[in-house]
Amino acid sequence: MGPHYYERLSALKNYHILVCEAVDHVNNTFGWILIISLPFHFVAFVTSSFYLFGNKTETVTMMAILFFISHVFHLSVICCAADLIPDQVSEKSLQFVCSCRYSSVSFSYI
């Protein structure tokens, strides 16, 4: 192993530290909002679906349908965005590793 491997390892360590700090800042910013909004949208989704599909005596209003659709949309946005993050991270890390492997650029400036 040459010295450029240690430089690359040091660069990867610095990038890892920066990513961890960025994730901590995002969690501090949006974590409380998600803790409050996710259970609200889940409970509203469950109750509105029971109202729409379990209600046989009353006619369903357009407002109830729109309420149900809005909560389906909010839950899908929250869950799909969280599901896409690991895929994007693995794709970007693979691209970074491949670019480090095949480039002759030194990371000593980091």
N, C-alpha and C positions, 0 to 999 in steps of 0.2 A: 504494500500500500504506500502510495506516494503522499506527499504533503497536500496535493489538491483534494484528496478524499477528506482530509481533516477540515479543509476550508469549506467544502460542500456540506459536511456534517454540521459545522458551526453555522453555516447559512441556514440549513434546515432547522436547526434549533432556534435561531433567531426568528424565522418565519413562524414556527410553532408557538413561540411566546407571543408574537404579535397577534396571531389568530386567536389564542386563548384570551388575550386581553380584549380583543374586539367582541368575542362571544360574551364575555362578562359584561361589557358595556351594553350590548344589545339586551341581555337578560335583565340588567338593572333598569333599562328604559321600558321595555315592553313586557317584562315578566308579570308585573302586577296587573296590567291590563288584560293579559291572557288568562291569568288566574281568575279574574272576575268574569270576563266575557264568555269563556268556554263553558263553564257550568250553566250560565244563564241561557246560552243558545241551545245547549243540549236539553235542558229541562223544558224550554219553550218548544223545541222540536218534538219531544216526546208527547207533551200535553196537547199540542196542536194536531199531531197525527192521530192521537186517540179521539180528539174532538171530530176530526174530519172523517175518519174511517169507522169510528164506533158509534156515531150519532145516527140513529135511525128514526128518531121522532121529529127532529127539526130539519129544515132545509139549510144547507150550508151556504153561507154568504160569500161574496167575493172577497170581503175583507179577511175572512178566515183563511181562504185559499192563498191570498197574497202574504199573509202572516206566515203561513207554513212554507211557502216558496222562499221568502226572505231568510228564514232560519236554515233551510236546506242550503241555500247559497252561502251563508256565513260559515256554517260548519264545514262545507266542502272547501272553501277557501283556506280556512285555518288548518284543516287536516291534510289537504293536498300540498300546501306549502311546506308543512313540516315533513311530509313524506318525500319531497323532492330534494331536501337538503343533503341527506347522505349520498344520494346518487351524484349530485353535483360536486360534492367534496371529493368523492373517489375519482371522478372524471378529471377534476382539476389537479389532484395530487398525482395521478398517472401522467398527465401532460407535463407537469413540473419535473417529475423524475426522468421522463424521457428527454426533456430539453436539457436537463443537467447532465445526463449520461452522454448525449451526443454533441454537446457544445464544448468549445474550448475556452469559454469565458470563465475567468476566475471570479469567485464571489468574495474576494478579500475586502471589498469596500463595505461590506455589511458588518 
